[in-house]
């Protein structure tokens, strides 16, 4: 009986430790994201950063459904927009599609609050890019 109890406590401790590591990794990820926006020259990589945020949410918050499809499509569109940005081209129609799709994911209210706030911030940055893209030279 003691061995069973001891094993149960050991397994419980290991699970709690693993969850603690996962929470630490999540916090570290969010800190890295915030430091990106405090660095210089982030504007030239805004679509890439938003894509990373979408991938993070997709990996940690969803397991299928319409939002999963929307996130996958958004990542694909952001890759294309980043390539166009690197080539000096602007595609407002595709950017509007990304903003609309990402806003629908935020509005669906199925996300943890922290992720919803992050994607909402991304939508704001994308709108700012759309409105001021001529001034975003990095």
C-alpha positions in Angstrom: 0.0 0.0 0.0 2.8 2.4 0.8 4.5 1.7 -2.5 1.2 2.5 -4.3 0.8 5.7 -2.4 4.5 6.7 -2.9 4.2 6.1 -6.6 1.0 8.1 -6.8 2.7 11.0 -5.0 5.8 10.7 -7.3 3.6 10.7 -10.4 1.6 13.6 -9.1 4.7 15.6 -8.3 6.2 14.9 -11.8 2.9 16.0 -13.4 2.8 19.2 -11.3 6.5 19.9 -12.2 5.7 19.3 -15.9 2.8 21.7 -15.8 4.9 24.2 -14.0 7.6 24.0 -16.7 4.8 24.4 -19.4 3.5 27.5 -17.6 7.1 28.9 -17.4 7.6 28.2 -21.1 4.3 30.0 -21.9 5.3 33.0 -19.9 8.7 33.1 -21.5 7.0 32.9 -24.9 4.9 35.9 -24.1 7.9 37.9 -22.8 9.8 37.2 -26.0 6.8 38.4 -28.0 6.7 41.7 -26.0 10.4 42.3 -26.4 10.0 41.9 -30.2 7.7 44.9 -30.3 10.1 47.0 -28.1 13.0 46.4 -30.4 13.8 48.5 -33.5 12.9 47.4 -37.0 10.0 45.2 -36.0 7.7 46.7 -38.6 9.4 44.9 -41.5 8.6 41.6 -39.9 5.1 42.3 -38.6 3.4 39.7 -40.7 6.0 37.1 -39.6 5.4 38.0 -36.0 1.6 37.8 -36.2 2.0 34.5 -38.0 4.1 33.2 -35.1 1.4 34.4 -32.7 -1.3 32.6 -34.7 0.8 29.4 -34.8 1.3 29.6 -31.0 -2.5 30.0 -30.4 -3.1 27.2 -32.9 -0.7 24.9 -31.1 -1.8 25.7 -27.6 -5.5 26.5 -27.7 -7.3 24.7 -30.5 -7.9 21.1 -31.4 -10.0 21.5 -34.6 -13.1 23.2 -35.9 -13.7 26.3 -37.9 -11.3 28.5 -35.9 -8.6 25.9 -36.6 -9.3 26.3 -40.3 -9.3 30.1 -40.1 -6.0 30.1 -38.2 -4.4 27.8 -40.8 -5.6 30.0 -43.7 -4.4 33.1 -41.8 -0.9 31.7 -41.4 -0.8 30.9 -45.1 -1.9 34.4 -46.0 0.6 36.0 -43.6 3.4 34.0 -45.2 2.4 35.4 -48.6 2.0 39.0 -47.2 5.5 38.8 -45.6 6.9 37.7 -48.9 5.2 40.6 -50.7 6.4 43.0 -48.0 10.0 41.8 -48.5 9.6 42.4 -52.2 8.2 45.9 -51.7 4.6 45.0 -52.7 1.4 45.8 -50.9 -1.8 43.7 -51.1 -4.5 45.5 -49.2 -7.2 43.0 -50.2 -5.3 40.1 -48.8 -4.5 42.1 -45.7 -8.1 42.9 -45.2 -9.0 39.2 -45.5 -6.4 38.4 -42.8 -7.7 41.1 -40.5 -11.3 40.0 -41.0 -10.5 36.3 -40.4 -8.3 37.0 -37.3 -11.0 39.3 -35.9 -13.6 36.4 -36.3 -11.3 34.1 -34.3 -10.9 36.8 -31.5 -14.7 37.4 -31.5 -15.6 33.7 -31.2 -14.6 34.0 -27.5 -13.2 30.4 -27.4 -9.7 31.5 -26.6 -8.0 31.9 -23.2 -8.1 35.6 -22.3 -4.3 36.1 -22.7 -4.4 34.6 -26.3 -7.5 36.6 -27.2 -5.8 39.8 -26.0 -2.6 38.9 -28.0 -4.5 38.3 -31.2 -6.6 41.4 -30.7 -3.3 43.3 -30.4 -2.2 41.7 -33.6 -5.4 42.8 -35.4 -4.7 46.4 -34.2 -1.2 46.2 -35.5 -2.4 44.9 -38.9 -5.0 47.7 -39.1 -2.3 50.2 -38.2 -0.1 48.8 -41.0 -3.0 49.0 -43.5 -3.6 52.6 -42.5 0.0 53.7 -42.5 2.0 51.2 -44.6 3.6 53.9 -46.7 5.3 55.2 -43.5 6.5 51.8 -42.3 10.0 51.7 -43.8 12.3 49.4 -41.8 
